[in-house]
Amino acid sequence: MADHNPAELTRLSVEDLLSFPALQLRVLAGESGLRRSVSWAHVSELEDPTPWLLGAEVIMTTGLAVPRAAARQRAYLERLDDAGVSALALSAQLHTPPLHRSFLLAAEERGMPVLEVPLAVPFIAVAQEVAAAVREDEGERLGAQLQVFGALRWLAAESLDTPALFRRLEQLSGYEVFLCTPQGRPLLPGVPVPDLSVLPDSVDAPPTIPGGFALPVPAPGGPAGFLVAFERAGARPAGFAVVQHIATVAALQLARVRHERETLRREGAETLAELLQDVLDPAAARRRLLRLSIQGETVLLVLRGVGDEQLLHHLDEYPHLLLNRGDDRYLLGAPELGAAVAGIHGVAAGMSRPFPPGESLRVAQREALWAVSKAAESGRSLIRYGSDTTGRWLPDDPAVLGALVEHVLGEVLRYDAAHDSQLLVSVRTWMERDRRTEVAAEALHVHPNTLAYRLRRFAALTGRDLGSTEAFAEVWLALRAAGQLGLTD
């Protein structure tokens, strides 16, 4: 059902037309909608004239456009109402078929006025009366249009941000403005998203919707989204041309915002590369991060199995630094990034423990790399370093960790390297699966007897009986240390 606001577009309403003695109009149905505003009166003998309508028209017909069947009659009226037509005027005693009860009931339910025009009154008389009344309002509308067309000058002269710019456009145009991507996400910061049910099925659909307009926002390569403009209660909407211009302003503002984001992304990638190389002193790093909106507790994430476009789509609302290194994506930002990343289909992500901004990333990088390898191995989307209740007690000092690994696993590491064997990964997989040999063998794609041989060989090389609680604990901690140092996949 169309949502018409009374007397917004012009001073003229359907009720005013009924008061003109020369027109002799009579209401057949839909009397509750007489306060609908009228912008134009036009003759149409098409059963579906809606692609050529802008809303607030009085459609006049000799009756040729009105179908004979009850269902089609009702659909005809509903179609006009959905397109924002103010009233349907039927010429008496010409070609109008008998009006079915369902047609008249629909008019009453929707408050869609159906008028009868006497045979003695030509349609041109109705059109002239409407044109004369509307003309009085044109000067005021033109003033609003000229101010809206000056939006780009305000943007340059007053440095308006996006929300302030669109608030001013709303005030001058008489419309409430919404913007969204084709998927219904926010298109510009600070501009609300419309009810998605009003979006057109395609960019080529007619712009008129109940109570306003919906039209595409142009962009290189195809529309970036949609602008929806609804008439504001108590306002004087300035017309379709102004809404088109607002869509153009939205496109230009979107291009500017995207350019600024791309500039910040490049600066962010350079900063993250320098942080990973440890070439920035903490004070300079903090200043850079603050300029890039990174403050408070920070985490480093390493991601695999995700493309840039997919990643940026999920991170659009979060300040972050992003750097590509081979197949890995390094991501720096607030801890909330973890939840955003975890929702990406097919991703494997590892996240470091939180640390103060500007601190060296040496430890955080080891933590994130270890966590991402565990995520990829386990099929989980996100592993947070430190969630392992035993690994959290290991020291951060690489020298201490290296000594533990060498003391417990040194011989096994050298054996695996010399023989291209899988002793270390086999023992780790067996331990992670609570020493269930058949389950671990299935995960390794080997026979249980093969795994049992590898466990015996590991015990012989390390001199540690894995059936002993003390030896098991020592090997488990050494494996965690090797993971932190990046010695295991």
C-alpha positions in Angstrom: 0.0 0.0 0.0 1.4 3.4 -0.9 2.3 5.7 1.9 1.2 9.2 0.9 2.0 12.3 2.9 -0.7 15.0 2.7 0.1 18.2 0.9 3.9 17.9 0.9 4.9 18.2 -2.8 2.6 21.2 -3.6 -0.2 23.1 -2.0 -2.7 21.3 -4.2 -4.5 18.2 -3.0 -7.2 15.9 -4.4 -9.6 17.5 -2.0 -8.8 20.9 -3.6 -9.7 19.6 -7.1 -13.1 18.5 -5.8 -13.7 22.1 -4.6 -13.2 23.6 -8.1 -16.8 24.2 -9.3 -15.9 24.0 -13.0 -14.6 20.5 -12.7 -17.7 18.9 -11.2 -15.7 15.9 -9.9 -17.4 13.2 -7.9 -15.8 10.6 -5.5 -16.6 7.0 -6.3 -14.3 5.4 -3.7 -11.2 6.0 -1.5 -12.5 9.2 0.2 -9.9 8.8 3.1 -7.1 9.6 0.6 -8.4 13.0 -0.5 -5.5 14.8 1.2 -3.0 13.3 -1.1 -0.9 15.8 -2.8 -1.1 16.4 -6.6 1.8 17.4 -8.8 0.3 16.8 -12.2 -2.7 15.5 -14.1 -2.2 13.3 -17.2 -4.2 11.1 -19.5 -3.2 7.5 -19.9 -5.0 4.6 -21.6 -2.3 2.1 -20.7 -3.1 -0.7 -18.3 0.4 -0.2 -16.7 1.6 3.4 -17.1 3.8 3.1 -13.9 7.2 3.0 -15.7 6.6 6.6 -16.9 5.3 8.0 -13.6 7.2 10.0 -10.9 4.4 10.0 -8.3 1.7 12.4 -7.1 -0.1 12.3 -10.5 -3.8 12.3 -11.2 -4.2 9.6 -13.9 -7.2 10.3 -16.2 -8.7 7.7 -18.5 -11.8 7.3 -20.7 -12.0 3.8 -19.3 -10.0 2.0 -22.0 -7.2 1.4 -19.5 -9.5 -0.2 -17.0 -9.6 -4.0 -17.3 -12.9 -5.8 -17.3 -12.0 -8.8 -15.1 -12.3 -8.2 -11.3 -8.8 -9.5 -10.4 -7.2 -7.4 -13.1 -9.2 -4.3 -12.1 -8.0 -4.6 -8.5 -4.4 -5.2 -9.7 -4.6 -2.1 -12.0 -5.6 0.1 -9.0 -3.0 -1.4 -6.7 -0.3 -0.9 -9.3 -1.2 2.8 -9.6 -1.3 3.2 -5.9 2.1 1.5 -5.4 3.6 3.9 -8.0 2.4 6.9 -5.9 -0.5 8.0 -8.1 -2.7 10.5 -6.1 -6.0 9.6 -7.7 -7.6 7.8 -10.7 -10.1 9.9 -12.6 -12.6 8.1 -14.9 -14.6 9.8 -17.6 -18.4 9.1 -17.1 -20.5 7.6 -19.9 -17.6 6.6 -22.2 -15.6 3.3 -22.1 -15.3 2.5 -18.4 -16.4 -1.1 -17.8 -18.6 -1.9 -14.8 -16.5 -1.5 -11.6 -16.3 -4.6 -9.6 -16.8 -4.6 -5.8 -13.3 -5.8 -5.2 -11.9 -2.8 -7.2 -13.9 -0.4 -5.0 -13.0 -2.2 -1.8 -9.3 -2.0 -2.7 -9.7 1.8 -3.2 -11.3 2.1 0.2 -8.7 -0.1 1.9 -5.8 1.8 0.4 -7.3 5.3 0.6 -6.8 5.6 -3.2 -9.3 8.2 -4.5 -11.3 7.1 -7.6 -13.0 10.1 -9.2 -15.7 10.5 -11.9 -15.3 13.3 -14.5 -18.5 14.4 -16.1 -18.7 13.9 -19.9 -19.1 17.6 -20.3 -15.8 18.4 -18.6 -12.8 17.7 -20.9 -9.6 16.3 -19.4 -7.7 19.3 -20.6 -9.7 21.4 -18.1 -8.6 19.2 -15.2 -4.9 19.4 -16.4 -5.1 23.2 -16.7 -6.4 23.6 -13.2 -3.7 21.4 -11.8 -1.0 23.2 -13.8 -2.2 26.6 -12.7 -2.1 25.6 -9.1 1.3 23.9 -9.3 2.9 26.9 -11.1 2.4 29.0 -7.9 4.8 26.6 -6.2 7.5 26.5 -8.9 9.5 29.5 -7.7 9.9 28.1 -4.2 10.9 24.7 -5.6 13.4 26.2 -7.9 15.1 28.0 -5.0 15.4 24.6 -3.2 16.8 23.0 -6.3 19.5 25.7 -6.8 20.6 25.3 -3.2 20.8 21.5 -3.5 22.8 21.9 -6.7 25.3 23.9 -4.7 26.1 20.9 -2.5 29.5 20.4 -4.0 30.4 24.0 -3.3 29.5 23.6 0.3 31.6 20.4 0.4 34.7 22.2 -0.8 34.2 25.5 1.1 33.0 24.2 4.4 34.7 20.9 4.7 31.4 19.2 5.6 31.7 15.5 6.7 29.3 13.0 5.0 26.6 13.0 7.7 26.5 16.8 7.8 26.3 17.1 4.0 23.4 14.7 3.8 21.5 16.3 6.7 21.7 19.6 4.8 20.6 18.0 1.6 17.6 16.5 3.5 16.6 19.9 4.9 16.7 21.6 1.5 15.2 18.9 -0.6 12.3 17.9 1.6 13.3 14.3 1.5 14.6 11.8 4.1 17.6 10.2 2.4 18.9 6.6 2.8 21.9 4.9 1.1 22.9 1.3 0.8 25.0 -1.2 -1.3 23.1 -3.7 -3.5 23.5 -6.2 -0.6 21.9 -3.7 1.9 25.1 -2.7 3.7 25.9 1.0 4.5 27.2 2.8 1.5 28.5 6.0 3.1 29.4 6.5 6.8 26.7 8.2 8.8 24.0 7.8 6.2 21.3 5.3 7.3 20.3 2.2 5.3 16.7 2.0 4.1 14.2 -0.8 4.6 15.5 -3.3 2.0 12.0 -4.2 0.9 11.7 -0.9 -1.0 14.9 -1.6 -3.1 14.1 -2.1 -6.9 14.8 -5.5 -8.4 17.2 -4.0 -10.9 19.0 -0.7 -11.7 16.7 -0.2 -14.7 13.4 -0.3 -12.6 11.2 2.8 -12.5 12.4 5.2 -9.9 9.0 5.8 -8.2 8.3 3.9 -5.0 5.4 4.5 -2.5 6.2 7.9 -0.8 9.3 8.7 -2.8 12.0 7.5 -5.1 14.7 4.8 -5.3 17.4 5.1 -7.9 21.0 3.8 -8.4 24.1 5.6 -7.3 26.5 5.6 -10.3 30.0 4.4 -10.0 32.8 3.2 -12.4 32.0 -0.4 -13.4 28.4 -0.2 -12.5 26.1 1.2 -9.8 27.6 1.2 -6.3 24.2 0.9 -4.6 20.9 2.7 -4.2 19.6 6.0 -2.9 16.1 6.0 -1.4 14.4 9.3 -0.8 11.1 9.5 1.1 9.0 12.7 1.4 9.3 14.2 4.8 6.2 15.0 6.8 5.6 18.7 6.9 8.2 19.4 4.2 8.0 20.6 0.6 9.8 17.9 -1.5 11.6 19.6 -4.4 11.0 16.9 -7.0 12.7 14.1 -8.9 15.4 16.2 -10.5 16.7 17.1 -7.1 16.8 13.4 -6.0 18.8 12.6 -9.1 21.3 15.3 -8.1 21.6 14.0 -4.6 22.4 10.6 -6.1 25.2 12.2 -8.1 26.5 13.9 -5.0 26.4 10.5 -3.2 28.5 9.1 -6.1 31.1 11.9 -5.9 31.3 11.6 -2.1 31.7 7.8 -2.3 34.6 8.3 -4.8 36.2 10.7 -2.3 35.7 8.4 0.7 37.1 5.4 -1.3 40.1 7.4 -2.3 40.8 8.4 1.3 40.4 4.8 2.4 42.8 3.6 -0.2 45.3 6.2 0.8 45.0 5.2 4.5 45.3 1.5 3.5 48.6 2.1 1.7 49.9 4.1 4.6 48.7 1.4 7.0 50.4 -1.3 5.0 53.7 0.7 5.0 53.4 1.3 8.8 52.7 -2.4 9.5 55.7 -3.5 7.4 58.0 -1.2 9.4 56.5 -2.4 12.7 57.2 -6.1 11.6 60.7 -5.1 10.7 61.1 -3.4 14.1 62.5 -0.2 12.6 60.1 2.3 14.3 60.8 3.5 17.8 57.7 3.1 20.1 56.9 6.8 20.3 56.9 7.2 16.5 54.9 4.0 16.1 52.3 5.2 18.6 51.9 8.5 16.7 51.5 6.7 13.4 48.9 4.3 14.8 46.9 7.1 16.5 46.7 8.9 13.1 45.4 5.7 11.6 42.8 5.4 14.4 44.6 2.5 16.1 44.7 3.0 19.9 44.1 1.1 23.0 45.0 -2.6 23.3 46.1 -4.1 20.0 46.4 -7.6 18.5 48.2 -9.0 15.5 46.4 -11.5 13.3 47.8 -13.7 10.5 45.1 -15.0 8.0 45.1 -17.7 5.4 42.5 -18.8 2.8 40.9 -15.4 2.3 41.0 -12.8 -0.5 41.5 -9.1 -0.1 38.0 -8.2 -1.3 36.3 -10.7 1.0 38.4 -9.5 3.9 37.8 -5.8 3.4 34.1 -6.4 3.2 34.1 -7.8 6.7 36.5 -5.3 8.2 35.0 -2.1 6.7 33.7 -0.9 10.0 36.9 -1.6 12.0 40.1 0.6 12.0 43.0 -1.7 11.0 46.3 -2.0 9.2 46.6 -4.7 6.5 49.7 -6.1 4.8 50.0 -9.0 2.3 53.0 -11.2 2.7 52.8 -14.1 0.2 49.7 -16.0 0.8 49.4 -14.6 4.4 47.5 -11.5 5.4 48.8 -9.6 8.4 46.2 -7.6 10.3 46.8 -5.2 13.2 44.0 -3.6 15.2 41.7 -3.9 18.2 40.9 -7.3 19.7 37.4 -7.0 18.2 39.0 -7.9 14.8 39.1 -11.5 16.0 35.3 -11.9 16.0 35.0 -10.1 12.6 37.6 -12.3 11.0 36.1 -15.5 12.5 32.9 -15.0 10.5 34.7 -15.2 7.1 33.9 -18.4 5.3 37.0 -20.6 4.8 39.5 -18.5 6.7 42.2 -19.8 9.0 43.3 -17.1 11.4 45.7 -16.9 14.3 45.6 -14.0 16.8 48.3 -12.9 19.2 47.7 -11.8 22.8 46.8 -8.1 23.3 49.7 -5.7 23.7 50.1 -1.9 23.9 50.2 0.0 20.6 53.7 0.8 19.4 55.3 -2.2 21.2 57.6 -4.5 19.2 55.8 -7.1 17.1 58.5 -9.8 17.5 56.6 -11.8 20.1 53.1 -11.0 18.7 54.3 -12.3 15.2 55.5 -15.6 16.6 52.2 -16.0 18.5 50.0 -15.2 15.5 52.0 -17.5 13.2 51.8 -20.4 15.7 48.1 -19.8 16.2 47.3 -19.6 12.4 49.2 -22.9 11.8 47.0 -24.5 14.5 43.9 -23.0 13.0 44.8 -24.3 9.5 45.6 -27.7 10.9 42.4 -28.1 13.0 40.0 -26.6 10.5 39.0 -23.9 12.9 38.5 -20.3 11.7 40.3 -18.6 14.6 42.8 -19.6 17.2 43.7 -17.1 19.9 47.2 -17.5 21.2 47.1 -18.1 25.0 43.9 -20.2 24.9 46.2 -23.2 25.3 46.3 -23.6 29.1 49.8 -25.1 29.0 51.4 -23.0 26.4 50.5 -19.8 28.3 53.1 -20.7 31.0 56.0 -20.7 28.6 58.4 -17.8 28.7 58.6 -15.2 25.9 62.4 -15.3 25.7 63.3 -17.0 22.4 66.6 -18.2 23.9 64.9 -20.0 26.8 62.4 -21.6 24.4 65.2 -22.6 22.0 67.1 -24.3 24.8 64.0 -26.3 25.8 63.4 -27.4 22.2 67.0 -28.4 21.7 67.2 -30.3 25.0 64.0 -32.4 24.4 63.4 -32.4 20.6 66.8 -31.7 19.0 67.5 -35.2 17.9 64.0 -35.7 16.5 64.2 -32.4 14.5 67.5 -33.4 13.0 66.3 -36.9 12.2 63.1 -35.6 10.5 65.2 -33.1 8.4 67.7 -35.8 7.4 65.1 -38.5 6.5 62.2 -36.4 5.5 60.2 -38.2 8.1 57.2 -37.2 10.2 58.1 -38.2 13.8 57.5 -34.8 15.4 54.1 -34.1 13.7 53.0 -37.7 14.4 53.7 -37.4 18.1 52.1 -33.9 18.3 49.0 -35.2 16.5 48.8 -38.2 18.8 49.1 -36.0 21.9 46.5 -33.5 20.7 44.1 -36.3 20.3 44.5 -37.5 23.8 46.8 -40.4 22.9 44.1 -42.2 20.9 46.2 -44.0 18.4 43.5 -44.9 15.9 42.0 -41.4 15.8 45.5 -39.8 15.4 46.4 -42.3 12.6 43.3 -41.4 10.7 44.1 -37.7 11.0 47.7 -38.5 9.7 46.3 -40.8 7.0 48.5 -43.6 8.1 47.9 -47.1 9.5 47.8 -47.4 13.3 50.8 -49.7 13.2 52.8 -47.0 11.3 52.0 -44.5 14.0 52.9 -46.9 16.8 56.4 -47.4 15.1 56.9 -43.6 14.9 56.0 -43.3 18.6 58.6 -45.9 19.5 61.2 -44.3 17.2 60.5 -40.9 18.9 61.0 -42.4 22.3 64.3 -43.9 21.3 65.7 -40.7 19.9 64.6 -38.5 22.8 65.2 -41.0 25.6 61.7 -40.3 26.9 59.0 -42.9 27.6 55.7 -41.3 26.6 53.9 -43.5 29.0 55.5 -41.5 31.9 53.6 -38.5 33.1 56.8 -36.5 33.7 58.2 -37.3 30.2 54.8 -36.6 28.5 54.6 -33.1 30.2 58.1 -32.2 29.2 57.6 -33.3 25.5 54.2 -31.4 25.4 55.8 -28.1 26.6 58.7 -28.6 24.2 56.3 -29.0 21.3 54.5 -25.8 22.3 57.8 -24.0 22.5 58.7 -25.3 19.0 55.4 -24.0 17.7 56.1 -20.5 19.2 59.5 -20.4 17.5 57.9 -21.4 14.2 59.8 -24.7 14.1 56.7 -26.7 13.4 54.0 -26.3 10.8 
